[in-house]
Protein backbone atom coordinates (compact mmCIF):
# COMPACT_ATOMS: atom_id res chain seq x y z
CA UNK A 1 0.00 0.00 0.00
CA UNK A 2 1.22 3.45 -0.81
CA UNK A 3 2.85 5.17 -3.74
CA UNK A 4 6.27 3.57 -3.22
CA UNK A 5 5.03 0.01 -2.80
CA UNK A 6 5.61 -2.14 -5.88
CA UNK A 7 4.98 -5.59 -4.43
CA UNK A 8 2.28 -7.51 -2.63
CA UNK A 9 2.33 -10.81 -0.73
CA UNK A 10 -0.89 -12.79 -0.63
CA UNK A 11 -0.83 -14.68 2.65
CA UNK A 12 -4.23 -16.27 1.96
CA UNK A 13 -3.17 -17.99 -1.27
CA UNK A 14 -2.96 -21.78 -1.41
CA UNK A 15 -0.39 -22.41 -4.17
CA UNK A 16 0.14 -25.97 -2.95
CA UNK A 17 -3.46 -26.80 -3.95
CA UNK A 18 -3.63 -25.34 -7.46
CA UNK A 19 -2.75 -22.38 -9.65
CA UNK A 20 -3.70 -18.91 -8.44
CA UNK A 21 -4.90 -16.00 -10.61
CA UNK A 22 -4.39 -12.28 -10.08
CA UNK A 23 -5.23 -9.03 -11.87
CA UNK A 24 -3.38 -5.81 -11.11
CA UNK A 25 -4.71 -2.26 -11.09
CA UNK A 26 -3.34 0.92 -9.57
CA UNK A 27 -4.86 4.05 -8.14
CA UNK A 28 -3.64 7.59 -7.65
CA UNK A 29 -3.78 9.88 -4.62
CA UNK A 30 -7.34 10.86 -5.55
CA UNK A 31 -8.31 7.17 -5.57
CA UNK A 32 -8.86 7.07 -9.32
CA UNK A 33 -8.59 3.42 -10.32
CA UNK A 34 -6.84 2.30 -13.51
CA UNK A 35 -8.28 -0.47 -15.68
CA UNK A 36 -7.34 -3.94 -14.50
CA UNK A 37 -4.49 -5.59 -16.35
CA UNK A 38 -4.75 -9.01 -17.96
CA UNK A 39 -5.13 -11.81 -15.44
CA UNK A 40 -2.00 -13.69 -14.46
CA UNK A 41 -2.24 -17.35 -13.43
CA UNK A 42 0.63 -19.10 -11.70
CA UNK A 43 1.97 -22.43 -12.92
CA UNK A 44 1.00 -25.39 -10.74
CA UNK A 45 2.95 -28.65 -10.98
CA UNK A 46 1.56 -32.00 -9.90
CA UNK A 47 2.90 -35.51 -10.31
CA UNK A 48 2.30 -39.19 -9.81
CA UNK A 49 4.91 -41.88 -9.16
CA UNK A 50 4.56 -45.22 -10.94
CA UNK A 51 6.56 -47.80 -8.96
CA UNK A 52 5.72 -50.56 -11.46
CA UNK A 53 7.36 -48.71 -14.35
CA UNK A 54 9.90 -46.86 -12.13
CA UNK A 55 8.84 -43.49 -13.47
CA UNK A 56 6.90 -40.38 -12.47
CA UNK A 57 4.46 -38.40 -14.58
CA UNK A 58 4.58 -34.61 -14.21
CA UNK A 59 1.70 -32.35 -15.31
CA UNK A 60 1.34 -28.57 -15.16
CA UNK A 61 -1.02 -25.90 -16.43
CA UNK A 62 -0.27 -23.82 -19.53
CA UNK A 63 1.43 -20.49 -18.93
CA UNK A 64 -0.34 -17.92 -21.15
CA UNK A 65 1.10 -14.60 -20.06
CA UNK A 66 4.51 -14.38 -21.73
CA UNK A 67 4.73 -11.01 -23.55
CA UNK A 68 6.39 -12.58 -26.61
CA UNK A 69 4.58 -15.91 -26.25
CA UNK A 70 5.73 -19.14 -24.58
CA UNK A 71 7.99 -21.28 -26.77
CA UNK A 72 8.92 -24.12 -24.36
CA UNK A 73 8.98 -25.42 -20.82
CA UNK A 74 12.27 -26.34 -19.13
CA UNK A 75 12.11 -29.09 -16.50
CA UNK A 76 14.54 -29.14 -13.57
CA UNK A 77 15.16 -31.91 -11.03
CA UNK A 78 16.87 -32.25 -7.66
CA UNK A 79 17.70 -35.74 -6.41
CA UNK A 80 17.82 -36.35 -2.65
CA UNK A 81 17.96 -32.61 -1.86
CA UNK A 82 20.90 -31.96 -4.20
CA UNK A 83 21.18 -28.94 -6.46
CA UNK A 84 18.56 -28.53 -9.17
CA UNK A 85 19.79 -29.45 -12.64
CA UNK A 86 18.26 -29.21 -16.09
CA UNK A 87 16.40 -32.40 -17.00
CA UNK A 88 14.50 -31.82 -20.26
CA UNK A 89 12.30 -29.47 -22.21
CA UNK A 90 8.92 -29.69 -23.90
CA UNK A 91 7.22 -27.56 -26.54
CA UNK A 92 4.78 -24.93 -25.31
CA UNK A 93 1.87 -27.17 -26.35
CA UNK A 94 3.00 -30.08 -24.14
CA UNK A 95 2.34 -29.88 -20.39
CA UNK A 96 3.15 -33.48 -19.43
CA UNK A 97 6.50 -35.17 -18.96
CA UNK A 98 7.43 -38.69 -17.83
CA UNK A 99 10.71 -39.00 -15.93
CA UNK A 100 11.94 -42.58 -16.41
CA UNK A 101 14.53 -44.92 -14.82
CA UNK A 102 13.95 -43.65 -11.29
CA UNK A 103 15.62 -45.26 -8.31
CA UNK A 104 13.53 -46.65 -5.42
CA UNK A 105 13.45 -44.56 -2.22
CA UNK A 106 15.03 -41.55 -3.92
CA UNK A 107 13.42 -38.15 -3.37
CA UNK A 108 12.91 -36.33 -6.68
CA UNK A 109 11.98 -32.62 -6.58
CA UNK A 110 10.93 -30.80 -9.74
CA UNK A 111 10.02 -27.36 -11.03
CA UNK A 112 9.08 -26.07 -14.49
CA UNK A 113 10.12 -22.79 -16.13
CA UNK A 114 8.20 -21.19 -18.98
CA UNK A 115 10.57 -19.77 -21.60
CA UNK A 116 9.52 -17.03 -24.01
CA UNK A 117 10.26 -16.66 -27.72
CA UNK A 118 12.89 -14.03 -26.85
CA UNK A 119 14.65 -16.52 -24.51
CA UNK A 120 13.45 -14.86 -21.32
CA UNK A 121 12.16 -16.87 -18.39
CA UNK A 122 8.90 -15.44 -17.21
CA UNK A 123 7.41 -17.96 -14.82
CA UNK A 124 8.45 -20.78 -12.55
CA UNK A 125 6.07 -23.42 -11.23
CA UNK A 126 5.63 -24.63 -7.72
CA UNK A 127 8.19 -27.21 -6.52
CA UNK A 128 6.96 -30.79 -6.36
CA UNK A 129 8.65 -33.60 -4.42
CA UNK A 130 8.01 -37.27 -5.15
CA UNK A 131 9.57 -40.22 -3.33
CA UNK A 132 9.80 -43.13 -5.72
CA UNK A 133 8.44 -46.22 -3.88
CA UNK A 134 10.29 -49.51 -3.77
CA UNK A 135 9.16 -52.00 -6.42
CA UNK A 136 6.53 -54.39 -5.15
CA UNK A 137 7.85 -57.63 -3.67
CA UNK A 138 5.94 -60.45 -2.03
CA UNK A 139 7.11 -63.31 0.16
CA UNK A 140 4.93 -66.12 1.43
CA UNK A 141 5.18 -68.85 3.99
CA UNK A 142 2.83 -71.83 4.35
CA UNK A 143 2.21 -74.16 7.25
CA UNK A 144 0.57 -77.35 6.04
CA UNK A 145 -2.42 -78.74 7.85
CA UNK A 146 -1.99 -81.96 9.79
CA UNK A 147 -3.96 -85.13 9.01
CA UNK A 148 -6.42 -83.35 6.70
CA UNK A 149 -7.52 -80.84 9.34
CA UNK A 150 -8.05 -77.18 8.57
CA UNK A 151 -5.27 -76.00 10.86
CA UNK A 152 -2.79 -74.86 8.18
CA UNK A 153 -1.91 -71.24 7.55
CA UNK A 154 -0.47 -69.00 4.90
CA UNK A 155 1.33 -65.71 5.51
CA UNK A 156 1.91 -63.07 2.86
CA UNK A 157 4.44 -60.25 3.42
CA UNK A 158 4.32 -57.28 1.07
CA UNK A 159 7.06 -54.70 0.65
CA UNK A 160 7.19 -51.66 -1.61
CA UNK A 161 4.69 -50.72 -4.27
CA UNK A 162 1.86 -48.30 -3.62
CA UNK A 163 -0.75 -49.25 -1.02
CA UNK A 164 -3.63 -50.15 -0.88
CA UNK A 165 -2.99 -53.77 -1.74
CA UNK A 166 -5.47 -56.31 -3.12
CA UNK A 167 -5.22 -60.07 -2.91
CA UNK A 168 -6.52 -62.64 -5.39
Phi, psi and omega in degrees: 000139179110162187291340181260000182272123181240015179217163180211137175247124180265101182280352179264355182292153177236069184292347177277356181256327182181179179289156183236140181246143179221151168236147182242138173220161177232165177220155182263185183295342176266006180068028172281127185264134176283166172296151177288142176285177178297145179294146177242128179243129180290160176271131179243126182254132174227161183203161181223124175281149175234094184294335180292319181263358183054050176217172174226138177259126178255140177221143179215163179275153179297140173259115188254006193246023178284127182305320181264001182097146179277131179255330181197167173243131175261135182249131180240148181226146170237133181249124180051047176068019175283184178293147175288138176229155178295134180249311185191177173222157175230159174293162182297341180272356183246121182239031176222142177214139177249117177269119187255172177058044181278150181267137178300143178064016172269146177261116180253123175246141186227154162213161182240139172243134174272129182246133181275168179303324181281359180094355180285153174257122185251335183213147176233138181284176169295161176267135180239132176245134179229128173262119181287119181293158171298150173298152181291131173224147184229136172232146181231154171220142184232135171249117182291150176285156180256134175051040175076007178280166180265047182250019176278172178211158174226137179238133178241126176247127182245137177226141175079201181068197179235110178299157009274150183262150174236149181240140177251000000 
